[in-house]
Amino acid sequence: MASQPQPFRRSYMSKEESYMYDREGYFPLVDTMNAARIEYTEKGVMHLASRRCDLIRISKTSAVIAINTMFAVPQTFYLDIPDARINRIGCVLMKVHADNRIEARFLSGVSDRDMNRIFAFSMHPSHRDVLLDVRA
């Protein structure tokens, strides 16, 4: 006797929402040009792989990344920005574009200090006058 699938029942968990993804407002993306690196695990937790990429737009909660080489981008990964000395920003893949760009959402917001470091080391012409704040 084959069992029939159960209909969807509403529970208290179906009403739960995430503040980060459901209610938080989006910050405007700012053009930038930084070298970056994506780190992710392959084959479960066997080894950590990394691929080079370019950070082309960023906000406090999300980024647009240009991929240099073709590979299957995982759903979760770490973003490193070596020039600004920012390591392991946790990211979730939101959208993959056909022209080798991906949109990622950060698991936690990037601080103003880190945003200033990213803009100070950016090669984009609009960030030419940004200096590092050594007091921060």
C-alpha positions in Angstrom: 0.0 0.0 0.0 1.6 3.2 -1.1 1.6 6.1 1.3 0.1 9.3 0.1 2.0 12.6 0.6 0.8 14.7 3.5 -0.7 18.1 2.7 1.2 21.2 3.8 0.2 22.2 7.3 0.9 25.6 8.8 3.0 25.6 11.9 4.7 28.2 14.0 7.9 27.8 11.9 6.1 28.8 8.7 5.5 32.2 10.2 9.1 32.8 11.1 11.1 35.4 9.2 14.7 36.4 9.0 15.5 40.0 9.9 18.5 39.9 7.7 16.7 38.8 4.5 13.1 39.7 5.0 12.8 43.0 6.8 16.2 44.7 6.6 16.4 47.5 4.1 18.9 47.3 1.2 21.8 49.7 1.3 22.7 51.3 -2.1 25.5 49.6 -4.0 28.6 51.6 -4.6 31.0 51.1 -7.5 34.4 49.9 -6.5 37.3 47.9 -8.1 39.1 45.6 -5.7 40.8 42.3 -6.1 39.1 39.6 -4.1 39.1 35.9 -3.5 36.2 33.4 -3.0 36.9 30.5 -0.6 34.6 27.5 -0.3 34.7 23.9 0.6 34.6 21.1 -2.0 33.5 17.5 -1.4 31.9 18.2 1.9 34.5 19.4 4.3 37.5 17.7 2.7 39.4 20.7 1.5 39.1 24.5 1.0 39.3 25.8 -2.5 39.8 29.4 -3.5 39.2 31.3 -6.7 40.3 34.8 -7.7 37.6 37.4 -8.6 37.0 41.1 -8.7 34.7 43.1 -6.4 32.9 45.6 -8.6 30.1 46.9 -6.4 29.6 46.7 -2.6 27.2 47.9 0.1 27.1 47.1 3.8 25.0 44.0 3.2 25.7 42.8 -0.3 28.2 42.8 -3.2 28.4 42.2 -6.9 31.4 40.1 -7.8 33.0 39.5 -11.3 34.3 35.9 -11.7 37.5 35.5 -13.6 37.3 31.8 -14.2 34.4 29.5 -14.9 33.4 27.3 -12.0 30.3 26.2 -10.1 29.7 28.8 -7.5 28.5 27.3 -4.2 25.5 28.6 -2.3 27.6 29.7 0.7 31.2 30.9 0.6 33.7 33.3 2.2 34.8 36.5 0.5 38.4 37.8 1.2 39.7 41.2 0.2 43.4 40.9 0.6 44.4 44.5 -0.3 42.2 45.9 2.5 43.2 43.0 4.8 39.6 41.9 5.3 39.3 38.1 5.8 36.4 35.7 5.6 33.2 37.7 5.1 30.4 35.0 5.1 28.3 35.2 2.0 25.2 33.6 0.5 24.7 33.4 -3.3 21.7 35.3 -4.4 21.8 35.5 -8.2 24.1 34.4 -11.0 24.2 36.5 -14.2 25.2 35.3 -17.6 28.2 37.6 -18.0 30.2 36.0 -15.1 28.8 38.2 -12.4 27.3 37.1 -9.2 25.3 38.8 -6.5 26.0 37.8 -2.9 24.5 38.8 0.4 26.6 39.0 3.5 25.7 37.0 6.6 26.5 40.0 8.8 26.8 43.6 7.9 30.2 45.1 7.0 31.3 47.9 9.4 32.0 51.5 8.4 35.7 51.0 9.2 35.9 48.0 6.8 34.0 49.9 4.1 36.5 52.8 4.4 39.4 50.3 4.0 37.8 48.8 0.9 37.3 52.2 -0.6 40.8 53.4 0.3 42.4 50.4 -1.5 39.9 50.6 -4.5 41.2 51.3 -8.0 38.0 52.9 -9.0 38.3 56.6 -10.0 35.5 57.8 -7.7 37.5 56.6 -4.6 40.8 58.3 -5.6 40.6 60.8 -2.7 39.6 58.3 0.0 42.3 58.0 2.7 42.6 55.5 5.5 41.4 56.7 8.9 44.3 55.7 11.2 42.4 56.7 14.4 39.7 54.1 13.8 
